[in-house]
């Protein structure tokens, strides 16, 4: 049972990361490697704030803002500096490594004795005795659901329409007398804000900040997005955001099952191998559809 | 009124491939004019449109729109007053968004793109009214993604979308060239109707000499970055395809082919 709860908890936390990757990869068509830096950025900011005794719930908006700032930097490098999208992300990802170390102070910050969004006096009073063991799960479900709903709302707004348009056809955004560069920067800001938010929640759930926790974050995000969007492609009633979050839980389940038979140091290899498998399977499906048509 | 004054445009400046396209090029388009532009490939028709819209830079010269110098204005700023339809039908719409969402986007041009609802439900009937005269059945497919429409349907939408909000200038860049003859005819008639209804000043680049003769009240033929024929008013009305073809052959012979 604990095994499943952990999968759902971590799957939903990475689901928020996947929502961010969904914006860059699917909507903006921008392979954004900033993710690998903004995920630990959210965690570093959180660790620094919590060690200083800041209310843990305040870390959520602050981490989002920090991530958004990183996204704006990537956007400025790409749009104003005219650096290629992939390279802009790599530059920011590299720079963020040092920035994260500076913010957190060291490469490893334990938060075991501190109050977090999952373990604090307020929550202990609020939740009845019986559901206490599921406190973490409940908080994560609420956070993931609220994030998804806000994103859904945004995507249906005028600004969201413009964001969707810029990935699709930037000429149209220019035709609408809007600066397509600014729209891209906005998209990168939201995406990296979500990724940092995910890092913030992850670090409080694990009760530790680790400088290398972002390595491979973009792969996890991409795998979740691709699983979600290709698995539920034909279900039109399901929103892409929902599909992406479910994709993340499924991907986490796959890695968890695979990890049972391996050592912890095999983690990244399994992550990569599973991502490859997901890619190959989703391509196979596409081919079949073409033949049918 | 749009004025191009002493435009100089070089391609690949500073290299062995340097090519001068426009050398002291001048053009004035008066308000309410419907200018058809014809000319062979490489004569500078599309480059001229790109210069007006700000898609490509120029070496020197001035572009003046309604008395305001817009030479250094960014492309997206100029589009506040300019609508443009491209040769490629997919450039005027968003394929992954529905017809309704595309229409709503276009409807919001010039306004704020804030956090308000993207689709205004009260406008849906208005969008249907706009789509109905096309006779393409689009008004019943409001929730269909534009990516699944045919080129002609998309081009009709692109034309509607670019002229939906008050603009002063319409730029048509061979907008019927990628369509079959029948659809091209429909789009051309729609263009003429919209231009007349909204009294838009229009520049249309076309390879179809018949359209150039039939539509519009001024005709410009370009060759190697210069205008070689420019008739307006009565002179334009009396023009027929043979006259243009004759001129066309004349410049081709000069070129030696």
Interface residues (C-beta under 8 A of the other chain):
Chain A: X154 X156 X157 X158 X159 X160 X161 X162 X164 X165 X168 X169 X171 X172 X173 X174 X175 X176 X177 X178 X179 X180
Chain B: X74 X75 X76 X77 X79 X80 X83 X84 X86 X90 X91 X92 X93 X94 X95 X96 X97 X101 X104 X105 X106 X108 X109 X110 X112 X113 X114 X115 X116 X117 X118 X119 X162
